Amino acid sequence: MEQSANTGHPRRWAILAVLVVSLLVVVLDNTVLNVALRTLADPVHGLGTTQSELEWAINSYTLVFAGLLFSFGVLGDRFGRKRFLMIGLALFGLASLLSAYAQNPGQLIGARALMGLGGAAIMPVTLSIISNVFDPRERGKAIGVWSGAVGLAIAIGPILGGTLLEHFWWGSVFLINVPVVIVGLVAVAILVPESRNPRPGRIDIVGVLLSVVGLVGLVYGIIKGGEDGFGNTEVLLTGGGGLVVLAAFVWYESRIAFPSLDVRLFKIPRFSAPIAAIGLTFFASMGVFFFSSFYLQLVRGYSPLETGLLFLPFAIAQLIFAPRSHAMVQRFGGKAVTATGLSLVTLSLIGFVFIDAQTAVWLLLLDFFIQGVGMANIMAPATESIMSALPREKAGVGSAVSNTIRQVASALGIAILGSILAAVYRGQIEPTTTALPGPAREVANESISGAYGVASQAGPAGGTLVSAANDAFMTAMHWAAGSGAVILGVGILAALIWMPGRRAGAEHVQPVEVEAGELATAG
């Protein structure tokens, strides 16, 4: 059958461009925030946020996003994907405005949670619309462009954020979202067609509540454990309680007709293996972006703009390789491409283990480029494998699962690797800070930003504290990066064992009929 005879929308490429703009505003926000972390921690030029508050400023967004993604995907299927895309953009713009003018860390964390609400309405419908307006034989190329936009936003964000911080106050990194939202709203209204699932699922209120409570408890326990030690009673109760609630969530989801997360999907290897690949990649990579911003701006002394420019090789790699990843899958198979991508991201993390305070700039650029090449060759083939494992009318399910895992993994990556960073840093810096007064010692032990703040008030003795803080942070960064590399090794094994190979990759644009039948009740 000729491609023109298929069901692709005549304006599908223009629609894709609009969806990319909508996607950019969601992804751009978190990456812009990366270079603002140091400024937000400054009590004079920012809000004086602690490291745990910075983690919550990021994770309040991702946890709300992840917890509501499934339900909002179902609501979009029921009431209209275009409608939900516009509602999400409007909420995101309003929350960005509130974030820009937050007066304290608590207000910022709350506004970021509202941004997560908007993001949860935007993200699932973008892939759903792509799957509905593109012919299956063009879908891989379209998803490659979509994935490239994700990678581009990840790296453009720091450059944009650095430029804004050079000339304006910290709130400008959030305020920049507002004009992008306005452009997106106009473009969506004009170009994107409305679509619905003729048989939408039901809203799983109990499942949503269990997932949000469980994730918040687990992440809170992890972050608190990095501050006070993992033997702390509060840490054990919240983190352990979160795990118990998440276990109850999985049990409940496996026994209802319209689950927000159909755990039966994970019995399909070509669905579960790429989900694992994406999750582990974002787990490791978002943790790296979190601590590398402090390394570049404090240990190396780069400005926010210079820090953003150092992430540019990551963007270049995404632009070059993400659109070509579909062709690589056709030639070599999803298994080989995804495993290679995971190996490259792992290599970049291993590179961070050997980076020190004097590492040549070109080596840093090379490391970020390798990480970008790796992610470019994971996102597109893995996302395509996920989406094509389901029948076309279930596109929202695949999109929601993929993006939820990505957001949950990002939150856990920042929490877990951030906690490793905090715990090792504290153990390394404490011998130097014993002579400091109690409040100053606590601030210096909490983070490298805190140590720099104390050092600025300590006169001639400040130089010794800064040097000790840099050494402690470098050791902690090496441990965090090494831990991320080990975790990614699990993803490589999963890809090699369960991802579709060359022959399967050539055929997987058509959903398997047995799987479609098994998924008849999926949300």
N, C-alpha and C positions, 0 to 999 in steps of 0.2 A: 504494500500500500504506500502511495506517495505521501511524503510528509505534509504537503499542503492539504491532503484529505483528512488529516487528523484534527483534533479538537483544540489546537492552540488558538489563543485569542489573537486577533489581528494586531492589537496594540501591545502585545505581550512585552516587548523590549522596553517600551516607554513605561509600562507599568512596573517592570523590574527596576528601572531607574528611580521611580517614585518610592518603591519599597526600600531601596538602598538608602535614600535620604531618611526615611523613617527609621531604618535600622541604625544609621549613623548616630542619631541623637541619643539612642539608648547606649550603644557601645562607647561612643565618644566620651560620655560623662565619666565613666569609671576611669578611663585612661587619662583624661585631663586631671582628674583628682590625684593621680600618682605623683605628679611633680609639685602639687600643692601641699603635700603632706608635711614637708619641712616648714612651710610658711604657716600652716594651720597650727603646728606645734609651738610656734613662736608666740610668747605672751604679749609682745608689743605689736607685731605686724599681723598676727593671726588671732586665734582664740585660746591659745595656751593649752591645746588638747594633749592629753597623755597618749602613749602608744596604744593602750587598750581602747581609748576613745576613738583614735584614728581607725583602729580595726573595726570598731562598731559603726563608724561613719561609712565604711565600705560595706560591711556585712548587714547593716540594717536594710540597705537597698536590696542586696542579693537574697536575703532570707524572705523578705516580703514577696519579692519577685518570684522566687522558687515556690513558695507556699501557695500562691494564687494562680500560677501559670496554667495549671490544668483546668481549674474552674473557669478562668477567663477564656481559655481555648474553647471549652464547651459552650460558654455564653456567646462567643463569637460565631460558632457554628450555628447556634440557635437563632440569634437575633441579627446576624449580619457581620461579616468580617470587616467590611469597609467601615461600618458604623463603629465597631470596637476599636479599629485602628485610629479613627479620629478622636474618640473619647480618650484613648490612651495618650495620644499626642497632647491633647489639651491638659490632661492631668499632669503630664510630665513637664510641660511648660510652666504651669502654676507652681509645682513643687520646686522647680529650678529657681524661680523667682524668690520663693521662701528661703531656699538654701543660701542664696546670694546675700540675703540680709539677716541671716541668723546671728543672734547676739551672744550665744554661748554654745558649747559642744552639745548640750542636750537638745537645743532647738535644731541644730544641724542634723543630728542623728534622726530626729523626728521627721524633718523635711525630706531627708534621704529615704526614709521608709515610704513616704508618700510618692516619691519618685519611683520606687519599686512597684507601687500600685499601678502607675502609668505604664511602666515598662512591661508589666505582666499582661497588660491589655494589648500592647504593640507587638511584642516578639512572636507569639504563637501564630498570629494571623499572617505574618510576612511569608513564612514558609508555606502555610496553607494556601495562600493566594498564588504563590509560585507554582505549586503542584496542580492548581486548578486552571491556570491560564497557559501553562506550557505543555506541549506534547511530551510524553515520556522520553522520546528520543532526544529532545532538547533540554530536558530537565537537568541533566548532569552539568551541561555548560552553564545554565542559569544559576544552579547552586554554586558552581565554581566562582561566578561573578559575585554572588551573595557572600560567599566565604571570603573572597578577596576584600570585600567592603568591610567585613568584620576585622580582618587583619590590618587594613588601611587605617581604620578608626583607632585601633589599639595603638598604632604608632604615631598617627597624626595628633592624637590627643595630647601627649606630652609636649610636642612642639608648640601646639596652639596654647596649651596651658602655660608653658614657659614664656611665650611671647606676651601673654596677658599679664602674667605676674611681674614681668619686667616693667610694665607701663601702668598697671592699674592695681587695685586692691584685690585681695584673695577672692572676694565674692564674684569677680568678673569671670572666673572659670565656670561658674554655674549660670551666670546671666547670659553667656554666649549661647546657651541652649535655646533661649527664647526666640530669636529670629529664625533659627533652624526649624523650630517647631511651627512657626507661622508659615514658612515656605512649604513645609511638609503637609500641613493642613490644606493649603490651597491646592497643591498638586494632587493629593489624594482625592479631594472633592471633584476635581475635573477629570482625572484619568482612570482611577481605579474602579472597576465594576464591583457591584455588590454580589456577594455569593453566600450561600448557606449550605449546611449539611441537611438533606431532606429528612434524615433520621438522627437528630442530635441526641446526645446522651443526657442523663440527668445530672444535676449538681450534687456532688458528694460532699455534703457539709461536714459530716463527721470525719471523713478522710482528710479534708483540708485542715480542720482544727488539729487533728492528731499530728499531721506533718509539720505544721507551723510550730506547735508546742514542742515537739520532739527536736526539730532542728535548732530552735532558739536555745533550748536547754543544753543540747550537746555543744553548740558553738560557744555559749556562755561558759560552760564548764572548761572547755579547751583554753579559751582566752584567759579565764581566771586562773587556770592551772599554770599558765605561763608566768603569771604575776606572783602567785603565792605558793606554788608547788602543787603537784598533782596528788599529794596525800592530804590536802586540805579538805575538811569535812564538807564545806560548801561546794567545792569542786566535785567531790564524789557524788553528792546528792544531785546536783544539777546535771552534770555530765552523764552520770549513770542513769538518772531519771529520764534524760533525753533519749538515751539508747533504748530503754524499756518502752517508752512511748513510740519510738520509731519501729520497734519490733511489733508492737500492737498494731501500728499503722499497716505494716506489711501483711500481718495476719488478717486484718479486717478487709483490706483491699482484695485479698485472694478469695473472699467469700461473698462479695456482693455483685449484683448484676451490672451496675454502672459505676465502676471504680474511677476515682480521679487518676490513679496510677494502676493500670492493669498489669500486675506482676507476671501474668502469663506471657506477656510479650518477651520477657527475658529468657523464655525457653527457646526462642528463635535465635540461633547462633549469629546470623548475619544482621540481626537487630542488636543483640546484647553486646557483641564484641566491639562494634564501632562506638556504642554508647560508652563502654569502658575506656576505649581509646581517647575519646573526647574528654571524658571526665578526668582521667588521670593527667592528660595534657594541661588542662586548665588548672587543675590542682597545683601542679608544679610551677607552671608559668606565671600564674597570678601571684603566687608566693614570691617568685623571683622579682617581679615588677615591684612588689611592696618593699622589699628590702634593698633593691638596687637603687631606688630613688634616694634613700638615706646614704648609701655608699657614695653615690656620685656627688651629692650636694654637700655632705658633711666631711667624709673622709677625704674625698678628692677636691672639694672646694669649688665645684662647678656651679654656675648660676642655674636657675630654673630653665632658662632658654637653652643654655648649653647642654643641660641634662636632656631636655627634649630632643635636641638635635642628635645626641648620641643614640637615641632610639630609632633614628631615621633608617639605618640599614635593615631593621626589622620590617619597616613599611615597604622598603624597596623589594625585599625578598617576597613579601606577600603579593605585591603588584606583579612581579615577574612570574611567580610559580603557582599561585592559587588558580588563575584562569587556565593554566595548562595541566592542572592535576587530573582533570577528567580524561584527557588524552593519555596521560601516564597510566591511569587505571585501565583504560581500554587495551593498552599495549602490554602492561606487566601484571595487571590484576590488582584488586583492592588490597589483598593480603600483603603483597610486596611493597606497594606504595605506602600504606599506612604504617607498616613495621619500619620502613626506612625513615619515614617522618618522625616516628616516635624515637628512633635511635638518634636522629639529629638533635631533637630537643634534649634528650638525655645527655648527649655530648656537650651541648651548650651549658647544661647544669654542672657537668663535671668540670667544664672550663672555669666556672665560678668558684669551684673548690680551690683552684690554683691562682686565682686573682688576688693581688695584694695592693697595698696603698701606692705602689710605684709602677703597676702594670702599664705597659705602653698603651696609648689610646687606640692604636690600630687593632690591638688584640681585643679590646672591648668591643669595637665596631664589628670585628669578625665574629665574635661570640653572639652578638645580637642578630647578625645576619644569618648565622647557622640556625638559631632558634626560629627565626622567621621562615626560613626554607622548610624546616621541619613542620611547623604548624600549618603552613600552606598545603603541605601534602598529607595532612591528617584531616583537616576540617571538611574539605570538599568530598573526598571519597567516602569518609565515614558518614557524613550527613546524607549523601546520596544512597548509601547502603541502607541507612535507617529508613529513609522515606520510601525507597522502592521495595522494602520488605512488607509494606502495608498496601492494601488496596487504595485507590485514589481518593475515595470518599473518607478514608481514615487519615488523611494527611495531617489534620490537626493533632491527632494522637501522637504521631511520630515527631512532629514539631515540638509539641509540649514536653514530651519525654526528653528529647535531645537537649532542649534549652534549659529544662529544669535541672538535669544532671550537670550541665555546664555551670549553671549558677551555684548549685549546691557545692560542686567541686571547687569552684572559685572561693566560696566562703570558707570551706574547710581548709583549702590550701593556705589562705591568708591566716586563718585561725591556728592551724597546726604548725605550719612552718614559722609563723610569727611567734608562736609560743616557744618553739625550739630556739628561735633567735633570742627571745627575751630571757629564757632560762639560762642558756649558755652565756649570754652577755652578763647577766647578773652574777653568775659564778665567777666570771673572769674579772669583773670590775670591783667586786666587794673588798678584796685586800687593799685596794687603793683608796677607797672611800671611808674606811673605818674611822679616820680622824675627823671627818666632817661632822658638823652638827646634825642632829636627827632628821629634821625636815629636808635639809640639803642633801643628806646621804640618800634618803628615800627617792628624791627626784633624780639624782645622778644614777642610782641603781636601776631605775625604771626603764630608761632608754638612753640612747646616745644623744638624742635631742635634749633630754633633761640634763645630761652631763655637760653639754656645751653651754646650756643656760646657767648652770651653777658655776662653770669655769669663768664665764664672762663677769661674774661678781666676785671672783676669788683673788683678783690681783695677780701678782707674779706666780702664785701657786697654780693658777689656772692652766698654764701650759702643760704641767705634769698630768693634770686630770684629763685634758684633751687627748694627750698622747696615749694614756691608759685606756680611755674610752674608745679610741680608734682601734687599738690592738684588740680590745675585748670584742668590739663589733666585728672585726674581720674574722676572728675565730668563730663567733656565732654565725656569721654569714656562711662560712665554709661548712659548718654542721648542717645548717638549713638547706643549702644547695645540695649537699651530699645526700641528705635524707630524701629530697625531691627526686634525685637521680635514681635512688634505689626503688622508690615507689613507681617511677616510670618503667622500670624494668619489668614490673608486673604487666603493664600495658603492652609491652613488646611481646611477651609470651601469649597474652590473650589474642593479639592480632594474628600471630603466627599459627595459633591453634584453630581459631574460630572464624576469622574474617574470610569472605569468599575469595577464592583464587582467581587466576586469569580466566578460566573457562566460565566460572560462576559469575565473574564480574561482567562478562560479555552478555550474560543472559538476565542479569538481575534487574533490568528495567521493568520486567513484568512480574507483578506480585504472584507468589505461589498460591494456587487455588486452595490448598489445604490450610495454609496460614490464614487466608482471607476468611475461610469458614470458621477457623478457631477464634478469630477476632471479631466475630459478628456482634458481640456484646461490648466491645471495647468502647470506652468513654467517647 
